[in-house]
Amino acid sequence: MNIDKTLAYIKPYIANEGTKLLLILIIALLSYKIAKHILVKVSKKLAAKTKTKLDDLFLEYKFIHTLSLYIPVIILKLSSKFLPKTGFLMEKLSYILLSLAIAITIDKLISIGLFLYEEKPISKRWPLRGYAQIVKLFVYISSLIVILCIILEKSPWGILSGLGAISAILMFVFRHLILSFVASFQVITQDLIRIGDWIEMPNYNADGTVVEITLTNLIVRNWDNTLVVIPTYKLIEDSYKNWRGMEEAGARRIKRAIYIDQHSIKICDEKLIEKLKKIHLIKDYIESKLKEIEEYNISKNIDTEASILNGRRLTNLGTFRIYIEEYLKQHPKIRKDLTLMVRHLQPTPQGLPLEIYAFVADTRWVIYEKIQADIFDHILAAVPEFELRVFQFPSGVDLRKAIEERLH
């Protein structure tokens, strides 16, 4: 049975054009549902037989569903000639649906391509998600313009010229979008932030790993697993700290001080010197230093017996400082090729800060904190051996002991 005989058979049932129109729309809708069901079913069977990931992505992103949209487009276009009065409406509808189908198809292809790109290591250096969003936005705006042209029966240039008249309003409405685009371009091209970087941005309570860079936002997962969304343009306006340099160097800095009670600092007497000579790490240092001091004092004819302040002497704090340096140099987790020093800072009412400045050869947070804690455990435990005291504010127990000593 050919198409003419079929139409002649069903003509009595579709006597008016409205019924024809409704019937065509129902057929178009059913064709979409049937085509989608068949295509998805066949695609799943074919994808199960292959080892490539690409066909699985087409299913995951519902690209097959999009292809099904072209079936009703063809039906609507072909059926328009059977509607003398309203055929032009059916033709317009087919063009509108075709424009949407093309936009959605491009959207799906961009999403699939972006997914494949983000599996590559280079995607952390050059994240393209923001630019993909711009392309998608441009595609959908273009589709909208085409649809308006179809409905209004005007050329695209006429509509675009009308948009030019309200460009100032559009600039105001999309101000943040434009600023974010410029910011994301600068961030990516200048390699300021990558996905996976640890950044700190105190103004937004952000302290964690960058998990996504989009056209409009930067998403940071804090160490407490909370998510912070920062507008991309704020990266240009506000300051932030990026810890990537630390991770690339493979070292994490220790910069912490202990406060020495200044009343406990003194010149070493013979008894203390003999005690310190037994410490393996500074034994050679003390012997060479004592020899150097003796030669200096003799060369200058200094009477060291007259006053303890005459000539050069060893101090317990200076010797302790050398001990810490030697201890850090011997530590297997401290980088010897980077800055390593123990220094005094400006004295404070809480004591004299003795700062340790060194780099741990492991950037992992938990490991780093453990190494740092072990180092300061040892240093604090070693303080009394040099007849020094660590400063701390007196507690109630300290005050009670002082009162009891005075009473006795």
Residue pairs with C-beta under 8 A, 6 or more apart in sequence:
1 9
7 82
13 19
14 20
14 23
17 83
17 84
17 85
17 86
20 82
20 83
21 83
21 86
21 90
24 75
24 76
24 79
24 82
24 83
24 90
27 75
27 79
28 72
28 75
28 76
28 79
29 72
31 71
31 72
31 75
32 68
32 69
32 71
32 72
35 68
35 71
36 64
36 65
36 68
39 64
39 67
39 68
40 59
40 64
40 65
43 55
43 58
43 59
43 64
44 59
46 55
47 55
47 56
47 58
47 59
54 112
54 116
57 63
57 112
57 115
57 116
58 64
58 112
61 108
61 111
61 112
61 115
62 108
63 105
63 108
63 109
63 112
66 101
66 104
66 105
66 108
67 105
69 97
69 100
69 101
69 104
70 98
70 101
72 97
73 94
73 97
73 98
73 101
74 94
76 90
76 91
76 93
76 94
76 97
77 90
77 91
77 94
79 90
80 87
80 88
80 90
80 91
80 94
81 87
83 89
83 90
92 150
92 151
95 150
96 147
96 150
96 151
99 143
99 146
99 147
99 150
100 143
100 147
102 143
103 139
103 140
103 142
103 143
106 136
106 139
107 136
107 139
107 140
110 132
110 135
110 136
111 132
113 132
114 128
114 129
114 132
117 123
117 128
118 127
118 129
123 195
124 194
124 195
124 196
125 191
125 194
126 188
127 188
127 194
127 195
127 213
129 212
129 213
129 214
129 215
130 180
130 181
130 184
130 188
130 213
130 214
130 215
130 216
130 232
131 184
131 215
133 214
133 215
133 216
134 181
134 215
145 156
145 159
145 160
146 156
148 154
148 159
149 155
149 156
149 159
152 159
163 170
171 178
176 216
176 231
176 233
177 215
177 216
179 232
179 233
179 236
180 215
180 216
180 217
180 231
180 232
180 233
181 215
182 233
182 236
183 232
183 233
183 234
183 235
183 236
184 213
184 214
184 215
184 232
186 192
186 236
187 193
187 213
187 232
187 235
188 213
192 235
192 242
193 199
193 210
193 213
193 218
193 235
193 242
194 210
194 244
195 210
195 211
195 212
195 213
196 209
196 210
197 209
197 210
197 242
197 243
197 244
198 208
198 209
198 210
198 242
198 243
198 244
198 247
199 206
199 207
199 208
199 210
199 220
199 240
199 241
199 242
199 243
200 206
200 207
200 240
200 241
200 243
201 207
201 220
201 228
201 230
201 234
201 238
201 239
201 240
201 241
203 234
203 238
204 228
204 230
204 234
204 238
205 222
205 228
206 220
206 222
206 228
206 230
206 240
207 220
207 222
207 223
208 220
208 221
208 222
208 223
208 228
209 220
209 221
210 218
210 219
210 220
211 219
211 220
211 221
211 227
212 218
212 219
213 219
213 232
214 232
215 232
216 231
216 232
217 229
217 230
217 231
217 232
218 229
218 230
218 231
218 232
218 235
219 227
219 228
219 229
219 230
220 227
220 228
220 230
221 227
222 228
223 365
246 252
246 253
246 363
247 363
249 338
249 359
250 361
250 363
251 335
251 338
251 359
251 360
251 361
251 363
252 359
252 360
252 362
252 363
252 368
253 357
253 358
253 359
253 360
254 356
254 357
254 358
254 359
254 360
254 372
254 375
255 355
255 356
255 357
256 355
256 356
256 372
256 376
257 345
257 353
257 354
257 355
257 356
258 353
258 354
258 356
258 376
258 379
258 380
258 383
258 390
259 348
259 350
259 351
259 352
259 353
259 354
259 390
259 391
259 392
260 317
260 351
260 352
260 353
260 354
260 383
260 388
260 389
260 390
260 391
261 351
261 388
261 389
261 390
261 391
262 347
262 351
262 352
263 389
264 316
264 387
264 388
264 389
265 315
265 316
265 317
265 352
265 388
266 315
266 316
266 387
267 308
267 313
267 314
267 315
267 316
268 276
268 313
268 314
268 315
268 316
268 319
272 316
272 386
272 387
273 286
273 290
273 314
275 385
276 282
276 286
276 319
276 385
276 386
277 283
277 286
277 287
279 323
279 385
281 323
281 326
281 327
281 330
282 319
282 322
282 323
282 326
285 319
285 322
285 326
286 314
286 319
289 314
290 314
293 311
293 312
293 313
293 314
296 311
296 312
297 304
297 310
297 311
297 312
300 311
302 310
302 311
303 310
304 310
304 311
316 386
316 387
316 388
317 352
317 354
317 386
317 388
319 386
320 354
320 382
320 383
320 386
320 388
321 342
321 354
323 382
323 386
324 342
324 354
324 356
324 379
325 340
325 341
325 342
327 375
327 378
327 379
327 382
328 334
328 340
328 342
328 356
328 358
328 375
329 336
329 340
331 375
333 360
333 361
333 362
333 371
334 340
334 358
334 359
334 360
334 361
335 358
335 359
335 360
335 361
338 358
338 359
339 357
339 358
339 359
340 357
340 358
340 359
341 357
341 358
342 354
342 355
342 356
342 357
343 354
343 355
343 357
344 352
344 353
344 354
344 355
345 352
345 353
345 354
345 355
346 353
347 353
350 391
350 393
351 390
351 391
356 375
356 376
356 379
360 367
360 368
360 371
360 372
362 368
362 371
380 390
383 389
383 390
394 402
